[in-house]
Amino acid sequence: MIDSLVTFVIGMSGGSAALGIVLFTLAVRLLLVPLAVRQARAARLGRRLAPRLRELRERYARDPQRLAEKTRALYAEAGGSPFGGIGPALAQMPFLWLMYRVATHPTALAGQDLLGAPLGQHLAGVIGHYGLISWPVSVFALIIVLVLVLAWWSSRRMEVPEGQPQAVTRLMRLMPYGSVLAAAVLPLAAGLYLLVSTAWTAGERAVLTARTA
């Protein structure tokens, strides 16, 4: 099945697996737009409830469990959820898994590359085959650096609903950096997917934030 999928994607992109991955990623993100809209609405709801959330934090500062209950109740009353913003990130996991299967399939990406770097290889494998100072390693490093920059930007721009426990807030702000770790340990094909996907997320968040401000 994976071979058939790869053959179809490469065929639709004129024989280029790298271009096929980009097109596949864009198609995935288009499918996820409704979830992104929900995320933007959750952020807007968090801003609207901010004053009442601050009151709850002050009132139940010494009772975290009660604070969490009251926070959930407040969001439920407003027709939302304090965790409504993490859906799009979780929804991408099945697609990333599919990309991983494609990138690690024995024959799926054989002979396919991105600017001379093999799409089916991990960073460690590329270093072992070409050496640390080599063009393929530089391509891999560039992808990782670009993903890191986008993760940093996304983390800084992320709107975390007020009233969350500090541990939850930290976790949500660290989530974008998971893509950096994944790009470093997964094959280059998955790293390319992550780069395009994170770039889409950054642009999408900027547009939706402006429209829901």
C-alpha positions in Angstrom: 0.0 0.0 0.0 2.8 2.4 0.9 4.5 1.7 -2.4 1.3 2.5 -4.3 0.8 5.7 -2.4 4.4 6.9 -3.0 4.1 6.0 -6.7 0.9 8.0 -7.0 2.3 11.0 -5.2 5.6 11.0 -7.1 3.7 10.6 -10.4 1.4 13.5 -9.6 4.4 15.7 -8.9 6.2 15.0 -12.1 8.6 12.4 -10.7 9.9 14.4 -7.8 9.4 12.8 -4.4 10.4 16.0 -2.6 7.8 18.0 -4.5 5.3 15.2 -3.9 5.9 15.5 -0.1 5.4 19.2 -0.2 2.1 18.8 -2.2 1.0 16.0 0.2 1.7 18.2 3.2 -0.3 21.1 1.7 -3.2 18.8 1.0 -3.1 17.6 4.6 -3.0 21.1 6.1 -6.0 22.1 3.9 -7.9 19.2 5.4 -7.0 20.5 8.9 -8.1 24.1 8.3 -11.5 23.5 10.2 -9.5 22.4 13.2 -7.3 25.4 13.0 -10.3 27.7 12.9 -11.5 26.0 16.1 -8.1 26.7 17.6 -8.3 30.4 16.8 -11.8 30.5 18.3 -10.6 28.8 21.4 -7.9 31.5 21.7 -10.4 34.3 21.2 -12.6 32.7 23.9 -9.6 32.6 26.3 -9.1 36.3 25.8 -12.7 37.1 26.4 -12.7 35.0 29.6 -9.4 36.4 30.9 -10.8 38.7 33.6 -13.0 36.0 35.1 -10.1 33.5 34.9 -7.9 35.9 36.8 -10.5 36.1 39.5 -10.7 32.4 39.8 -6.9 32.1 40.1 -6.9 34.6 42.9 -9.8 33.0 44.7 -8.5 29.4 44.5 -4.8 30.1 44.5 -4.3 27.5 47.3 -6.6 24.9 45.9 -5.4 23.8 42.4 -8.0 21.1 42.1 -10.9 23.4 42.8 -9.3 26.0 40.4 -9.2 23.4 37.6 -12.9 22.4 38.2 -14.0 26.0 38.2 -12.0 26.8 35.1 -13.5 23.8 33.2 -17.0 24.9 34.4 -16.4 28.5 33.2 -15.3 27.3 29.7 -18.2 24.9 29.5 -20.6 27.7 30.4 -19.1 29.8 27.5 -19.4 26.8 25.1 -15.7 26.0 24.9 -12.9 24.0 26.5 -9.5 25.1 28.1 -7.9 22.4 25.9 -9.6 23.4 22.7 -6.4 24.7 21.2 -4.4 21.5 21.0 -6.7 19.6 18.6 -4.9 20.6 15.4 -1.5 19.5 16.7 -2.9 16.1 17.8 -4.8 15.7 14.5 -1.5 15.8 12.6 -0.1 12.8 14.3 -1.7 10.2 12.0 -0.4 12.0 9.0 3.1 12.3 10.5 2.9 8.5 11.2 2.0 7.9 7.5 4.9 10.1 6.4 7.2 8.1 8.7 6.0 4.9 7.1 6.6 6.3 3.7 10.0 7.6 4.6 11.2 4.3 6.2 9.7 1.9 3.7 12.4 -0.3 2.2 11.7 0.7 -1.4 9.4 3.8 -1.2 12.1 6.5 -1.6 15.0 4.5 -3.0 17.0 6.8 -5.2 15.0 9.9 -4.3 16.7 13.0 -2.8 16.4 16.6 -1.8 19.2 18.7 -3.3 21.4 15.7 -3.2 20.5 14.4 0.3 18.6 11.1 0.4 15.0 11.5 1.5 14.8 8.0 3.1 17.9 8.5 5.4 18.2 9.6 9.0 20.7 12.3 10.0 22.9 9.7 11.7 22.9 7.5 8.6 23.8 10.5 6.3 26.7 11.4 8.6 27.9 7.8 8.6 27.7 7.5 4.8 28.9 11.0 3.7 30.8 12.3 6.7 30.0 15.1 9.1 31.3 17.8 6.7 29.3 17.1 3.5 26.6 18.6 1.3 23.9 16.1 2.3 24.5 16.8 6.0 24.3 20.5 5.3 20.9 20.0 3.6 19.7 18.0 6.6 21.1 20.7 9.0 19.3 23.4 7.1 16.0 21.7 7.4 16.5 21.3 11.1 17.5 24.9 11.6 14.5 26.2 9.6 12.2 23.9 11.7 13.8 25.3 14.9 13.3 28.9 13.8 9.6 28.2 13.0 9.1 26.3 16.3 10.6 29.2 18.3 8.4 31.7 16.5 5.3 29.5 17.0 6.1 29.1 20.7 6.4 32.8 21.2 3.2 33.6 19.3 1.2 30.8 20.9 -1.8 32.0 22.9 -2.3 29.8 26.0 -5.8 30.2 27.6 -5.6 31.8 31.0 -6.3 29.8 34.1 -4.2 26.8 33.0 -2.0 25.1 35.5 1.6 26.2 35.1 2.7 22.7 34.0 0.1 22.7 31.2 1.2 26.2 30.0 4.8 25.1 29.8 3.9 21.9 28.0 1.8 23.8 25.4 4.7 26.2 24.8 7.2 23.3 24.4 5.0 21.4 22.0 6.3 23.2 18.8 9.8 22.1 19.7 8.8 18.5 19.3 9.0 19.0 15.6 12.7 19.9 15.9 13.4 16.7 17.7 11.4 14.7 15.2 13.3 16.4 12.3 16.6 15.4 13.9 15.8 11.7 14.4 13.4 10.9 11.5 14.3 10.5 7.8 14.7 13.6 5.7 11.3 13.0 4.1 9.6 13.5 7.4 11.8 16.5 8.2 10.6 18.1 4.9 7.0 17.4 5.8 7.6 19.0 9.2 9.2 22.1 7.7 6.3 22.7 5.3 3.7 21.9 8.0 5.2 24.2 10.6 5.5 27.0 8.1 1.9 26.6 7.2 1.0 26.6 10.9 2.9 29.9 11.4 1.2 31.6 8.5 -2.2 30.2 9.3 -2.0 31.3 13.0 -1.0 34.8 11.9 -4.0 35.1 9.5 -6.5 33.5 11.9 -5.3 35.6 14.9 -5.7 38.8 12.8 -9.2 37.8 11.7 -10.4 36.8 15.2 -8.7 39.7 17.1 
